Amino acid sequence: MPTAVTEVPETMRAAVYRGESVVSVDEITTPQIGAGEILIRVEACGVCHTDLKKIEYNLLAAPRIYGHETAGIVAAVGSSVTKYQAGDRVIVFHHIPCGVCFYCQRKLYAQCLVYKKVGVTAGFEPAGGGFAQYVRVMDWIVERGVEKIPQGVPFETAAFVEPVNTCLKAVEQCDPQADDVVIVQGQGPIGLLFTMLLKLRGCTIVTTDTIPLRLNLSKQCGAHFALNPRTENVAERVRDVTEGRGADMVFVATNVKGLVEEAIRSTRPGAKIMLFAQTSDKERIELSGASICVGERSLLGSYSAAVDLQAESADLVFSGKLPVHLLISHCVPLDKIGFAFRLATHPGEFPEENPLKIVVRPQELTSRQESKL
């Protein structure tokens, strides 16, 4: 039998994706845990665009409960669990690889079949479940995919560990050096995390975005040059600061049409271009083959988190080496999740709100709400 820190309610509130881009806050059964599993009372869950795409474009069958940037308190532990106990403050990863397959041996963890299985659920088909009051964490995730949060670290800050891991993975793959000039296209939450990580590497950082507030914040996070591509020629400006060569590296942190082409124009021969936000099968990029072949550029991709960077990403967040708290613009209760989704999906429609990173607090709610993206 599981042991609990407090009495766990039989039912809970959860934001359930019902299909046709509709999410409703409903009362459902609290998930039950088995041997080797833990139950987490969710205190904070960040809103991620990968989940928003699945909802907006109905990419997966309903019903599901999304949310995977999850931080909370262990509410109950199943038999045989010894690493955690009720009351522990934790973050949880929803994907963990097997560690032994063909892809894991090559550190391509996101391609592992076990990794592709979601191991955290609030009910229905596992989908992360962080937009609910409680989540069930399955045994293989408990074994390797949970990190304890030190006292004094707010849950809203701790929820950044998973997205920081994904960005750190891409940075490690590109291996920027201290004398590199690096462009980060897009200064939303992900782009700003890249800017922070590149600052730690000592790079000269050029950021681009069309929202002035984000450009200003990028300077606070480490950017040396912050450019608005609507009013400035990015390629020319970058050449001005690189003796005419172009940038050594680009991180494409948004999927705005034409940015990969701009990355080619803004880089020197031999540069690396990391595609990070290009997660849709429908997106098409048309490039000159010679710009890659003759220009000897490397076009790279990185997706999701890496288990061997888990502890490092947690330390970057918990220690304050990355000031991720600067990115939080809104913390909303569960019943306002529709508003949270609209803020994150269409920030340009809410200039007075200046939306950036939106965090949902599932324990806070006042009424039932149905919403559509």
N, C-alpha and C positions, 0 to 999 in steps of 0.2 A: 504494500500500500504506500502511496506517496505521502510525504510529510509536507505540511504547509506552514507558512509564516503567519498567515491569518486565514480566516475562513474564506474559501474561494466561492463566489456566487455561482449558482447553477446556470444563470443566464448572464449575458453581457451585451454591450452595444458594439456594433461593428459597421463600418462603411462597406457595403456589399455591392460589388459590380453586378448589375442585373442584365447587362446586354444593351445594345443600341445606345451606347455611351452614357447610360444612366447608372448612377451610384446612389444608393439610399442607405441612410443610417437606420439600422434595424436592430431589434433585440433577437439574439440567437443563442443557442446553447454554448456555454463555455467549453472549450476543447478539453477532452480527457487525456491524460498522459499515461504512458506505460513504463515498463522497466527500461532504465537507461535514458529516460527523457526528462525534460524539465518544463515547467510552466512559468512563463514570464508575464508579469503585470507590466504592460507597456506604458511608459511614462512619456516618451517622445519618439516620433518617427518622422524623418525628413521626407519631403515630397521630391521624388526623382522623376525626370522626364521619361525614362524608360517605361515606368508604370503609366504615366499619362498617355504615352503613345498607344499602349495596349488598350486603354480605356477609350480614347478618342476615336481610334480606328478599329475598335472591336477585333483585336488581333487574336484573342483567345476566348474560348467558350465560357459563357456565364453558367452559374454564379461563381465568383471568386472574391477574395479579400486581398487587395494588394498592400504594398508598403514593405520595404525591406531595409531601411536605414533605422534600425530599431534599437532603442535603449530602454531599460526598465529594471525591475526588481524581481529576483527569483521568488515566485509565489509558492511553488511546490516542486519537489524532486521525486523522481521515481526510484524504485528499488534498484540497487547496484550503483547509483550515482554517488560518487565520493568527492569529485572535484569541486562541486558547488553545493551550497546549502541555502535553504529558505532565508531570504533577507539580503543575499548578495546583490550588489548593483552590477549590472552586466550590459554589454552590447552583444549582438548576435549576428553572424553572417548566415545568409540563407542558402549559400552554395558552398560546399566543401568537396574537393576531389578525392578520388580513391588513393592516389599517391603511388600506384604501381603500374598503371596501364601505359601503353605506347605514348600517349600524349603527356601524361604526368611525368614520365621519364625525361621528356623534352621541355618540361615546365610550361606546356601549353594547357594549363589547367582548365580553362574555359571550354576546351574541346573534349574533356573527359566525360564519359557517359554518366558517371556518378555525379559529377559536378553539375550536369544539366538537370538533375533531379532537385527539386526544391525541398528543403528539409525543415522548413518553418511554416506553420499554418495556423490560422484562426478558425478554420472550418472550410468545407467544400474542397475543391481541388487545390492543393498547396500552391500558394502564390506569394508568400512572404508574410502576409497577415498583419503587418504592423499598424494598419489603420483599424485596429480593434483594441479592446481593453486587455485582452489576454492572448498570448500565442503559445502554441505547443512547439517545442524544439525537439526534433527527432534525434535518435541516439548517435548517429554518425556526426551530426552537427555539435551535439553536446561534447563529444570526444575531442574535436579539434577546431570548432568554429565559434567559441564563446570567449570573450575577454572580460575580466573584471574591471570595473570603473573605480578609480581611486576616490576616496572621500574628498569632497570639495569640488569635484568636476560636475557641472550641471548636466542633466540628461540631454538637454538640447545640444550642448557641445559634444557630448559623447556620441551622439547619433551621426557625427561626421566621420567616424572611423571607417565605415565601409566605402563611402565615396572617396575619401583620401587614399585608401588602398588602391582603388581603380586608377586614380591619377598617378600615384607613385609607381605603379606597375608600368604605365606608359613612359614615364620619365626614365625609369631604369632601363627600359628597352632602347631608348634613344641615347642614353648616356651622355648628356650635354656636359661640356667642359667649362671651366671658369671663364675662359676667354671667348666663349661662343656668344654670338648675337642671335637671340631666339625670339620669334614672333609667337604670340598667343592670340589666335583669332577668336573673339568672343570673350566677354568678361562677365558672363553669368556666374553662378556659383562654381561650376566646374572649371571654367576658364580662370577664375580668381584663385582656385586651389592650385592650378598649374603655375600661376604667377608666384604664389607663395613658395612652392617647391623649388622653382627655378632660382628664386632669390637665395635659397639655402645653398644652391650650387654655385653661386657667384656669377651667374650669367648676366649679360646685358640684355634686358627684356624690353621688347616692343609689344604693347598690347593694342588691340583694335576692338572697337565697339561703336554702336551708334547712339548709345544712351550716355549722356554726359556724367550722370552720377556714378555709373559703373567705371567709366574711364578715370574719374577722380579717385575712386576707391582702389583701382588697380595701382595707382601711384603709391598709395598708402601700403599696399601689399607687396611692393617691390619693383614696379615698372619704372624704367628710365624714360621711356617715351610712350605716350598714350595717344593714339591716333583715331580720328573718326573718318572712316573710309568714304563717307558721304561728302566730306569737305576737304579731304586731303588725299593725295596720291600716295598710297602706302608704299608701293614699290620704289618710287623715287625717293621718299623720305628714308627708307631703309638703306638705299644705296648711298645716300649722303653721309650716313654714319658708318659705312663699311668700306670706304675708299672705292666705291663703285661696284663692289662684288655682289652684294645681296646677303641675306641672312643665312646663317649656318643651319638653321632648324626652324620648323613651324609645327605648332600644335593646333590642329583644327578642332576647336572646342565648341563649335556650333555648326548646324547643318544648313545654314543659309546658302542658297544657290550661288555659285560663282566663286566661293571662297577657296576651293582647291586650286582653281585656275589662278586666283590671285596669289596663292602660296607659291606656285611655280614662278610667276613673274617676279616675286619678291625675294627669291633665293638664288644663291650662287650655284654653279655646277658642283655636284657632289653633296648637296644638302640632303637632309632627312626631313620628310614630311609625314607627320603622324596624324592619321585619320582616327579621331576619337568619338565624334558625334554622328558618324555616318552609319546608323544602325538599321535603317530601313531598306528592305529589298527593292523598294520602288524607286529609290534615289539613284540617279544616273550621273556620272561624271565623265565629261568628254575632254580629253587631253591630247596634246600632240605626243605621239610616241617618242619622237626625238627629244622632247623635253626631259624624258626619263632616261632613255637609252643613251643618246649622244651627250646629254647633260649629266649623265652618271648620278642622277638623283635616286634616292631610295624612298619609295612610297610604302609606309608601314601602317599596320593596324593593331589596335589593342582593345580588348573587350573584357569587362568585368574584373573581379579581384583575383589576387594571387595569395594562396595560403602561406607561402614562405615570406610574405611581406606583412603578414597580419600583426605581429607583435610590434614591428617598426611603425606601422601606420597608427596603431593604438598609442604608442609613445609620442608620436608627433602631435597628436591631438591632446592627450592627457597632460603632457608636459607644458603645453602652451607654445611650443616651438612654431606651430602654425596658429596664428590668431584667428581661428575659424569663427569665433563669436562675432567678428566683424561682418560676416556674411548673412547673419540671421536678420531678416527684415520683419517677419511676422511669425508669431506663435498663436495658433488658433485651436479652439476646442473642436472635438470630433464632429459636432453637428454643423460646423461651419466649413466642412471639408470641401463642399462644392465651391465656395468662395476661394478657398486655398488653391484648388485646382485651376480655377480661372486666372488667378493672380500669376501662377507659375507658367501657365500655358500661353497667356496673352499679356505679358507685362506692359507692352506698349499701350494697352487700353486703360491702364491705371497709372498714369504719370504722377498723380497726386499721392499714390501709395508707395511709389518707388520700390516695387517688389523685387526681392532677390531670393534668398533661401527661405522657404516656407516650412515650418515645423508644425506637425499636428500633435496635440496633447490628448490622447484618447480618454484619459480619465476625466477630462473636462467636457461637459455637454449639458445642454439645457432642453433640447427638443428634437423631434424627428425632422429630418430634412431630406428631400429628394432633389437631386441636381443632375444636370446634363451638360457635358462639355460643349 
